[in-house]
Amino acid sequence: MKYGDKIIKMEGVIVEVHDGCVAIDLKGRLGYLKVPMRMMITDYPLKVGQEVAWNMSFVEQLGPEVNDKYVSNLDVYNRRQAEMRAKNETNNEGGKDNEFNNC
């Protein structure tokens, strides 16, 4: 990496709690982040409205090359997700959401 690391403390508020992930609104209108539950460090049960903080740095692009294998895997994943969604819509008679669509 070309640039030195500059650690920035980021803060946010938990807006969703699921079995597998936590959704956080970043303070300062900087966006929204979903984090796997395994990445959370906590001594308390997670609840909507709790404040969280973490250290972050800038994202640096490593080069102009595209990882073709990753793009191909992503295309396959998206195609399978679309197929499963279409199949679920026909099976659910109205396309009801289930609890697993959030993470």
C-alpha positions as CSV (number, residue, x, y, z in Angstrom):
1,M,0.0,0.0,0.0
2,K,1.3,3.4,-1.0
3,Y,-0.1,5.5,1.9
4,G,0.5,5.4,5.6
5,D,-2.3,4.2,7.8
6,K,-4.5,6.9,9.3
7,I,-6.9,5.3,11.8
8,I,-10.3,7.1,12.1
9,K,-12.8,6.4,14.9
10,M,-16.2,5.7,13.4
11,E,-19.4,5.7,15.4
12,G,-23.0,4.6,14.6
13,V,-26.3,3.5,16.1
14,I,-27.7,-0.1,15.8
15,V,-30.9,0.0,13.7
16,E,-31.4,-3.7,13.1
17,V,-30.5,-6.9,15.0
18,H,-30.8,-10.3,13.4
19,D,-29.5,-13.8,14.2
20,G,-26.6,-13.4,11.8
21,C,-25.9,-9.7,11.5
22,V,-26.3,-6.2,12.9
23,A,-27.2,-3.1,10.8
24,I,-25.7,0.2,11.8
25,D,-26.4,3.7,10.7
26,L,-23.2,5.7,10.6
27,K,-23.2,9.0,12.4
28,G,-22.8,12.1,10.3
29,R,-25.0,10.8,7.5
30,L,-22.1,8.7,6.2
31,G,-24.1,5.6,5.3
32,Y,-25.3,2.3,6.5
33,L,-23.3,-0.9,7.3
34,K,-24.3,-4.5,7.9
35,V,-21.8,-6.4,10.0
36,P,-21.8,-10.2,10.7
37,M,-22.6,-11.0,14.3
38,R,-19.2,-12.8,14.6
39,M,-17.4,-9.4,14.1
40,M,-19.2,-7.8,17.0
41,I,-17.4,-7.4,20.4
42,T,-19.9,-7.0,23.2
43,D,-20.5,-7.8,26.8
44,Y,-24.2,-6.9,26.6
45,P,-27.1,-8.2,24.5
46,L,-27.4,-6.1,21.3
47,K,-30.4,-3.9,21.0
48,V,-31.7,-1.3,18.5
49,G,-30.6,2.2,19.5
50,Q,-27.3,1.2,21.1
51,E,-24.3,3.2,20.0
52,V,-21.2,1.4,18.6
53,A,-17.7,2.5,17.6
54,W,-14.8,1.0,15.7
55,N,-11.6,2.0,14.1
56,M,-11.4,2.4,10.4
57,S,-9.0,3.6,7.7
58,F,-9.3,4.7,4.1
59,V,-9.9,2.1,1.4
60,E,-7.0,2.0,-1.1
61,Q,-7.4,0.5,-4.6
62,L,-4.6,-2.0,-5.1
63,G,-4.4,-1.8,-8.9
64,P,-6.4,-1.5,-12.2
65,E,-6.7,-5.2,-12.7
66,V,-10.1,-6.9,-12.3
67,N,-10.3,-10.2,-10.5
68,D,-12.1,-12.2,-13.2
69,K,-12.7,-15.2,-11.0
70,Y,-14.4,-13.1,-8.3
71,V,-16.6,-11.4,-10.9
72,S,-17.6,-14.8,-12.3
73,N,-18.4,-16.2,-8.9
74,L,-20.4,-13.0,-8.1
75,D,-22.4,-13.5,-11.4
76,V,-23.1,-17.1,-10.5
77,Y,-24.2,-16.1,-7.0
78,N,-26.5,-13.4,-8.3
79,R,-28.0,-15.7,-10.9
80,R,-28.7,-18.4,-8.3
81,Q,-30.2,-15.8,-5.9
82,A,-32.6,-14.6,-8.7
83,E,-33.6,-18.2,-9.5
84,M,-34.3,-18.9,-5.8
85,R,-36.3,-15.7,-5.5
86,A,-38.4,-16.5,-8.5
87,K,-39.0,-20.0,-7.2
88,N,-39.9,-18.7,-3.7
89,E,-42.4,-16.2,-5.2
90,T,-44.2,-18.9,-7.1
91,N,-44.2,-21.2,-4.0
92,N,-45.3,-18.5,-1.5
93,E,-48.3,-17.2,-3.5
94,G,-47.7,-13.5,-3.0
95,G,-44.0,-13.5,-2.3
96,K,-44.1,-13.1,1.5
97,D,-40.8,-12.2,3.0
98,N,-39.2,-14.5,5.5
99,E,-36.9,-13.9,8.4
100,F,-33.8,-15.0,6.4
101,N,-34.0,-12.2,3.7
102,N,-32.4,-9.6,6.0
103,C,-28.8,-11.0,6.3
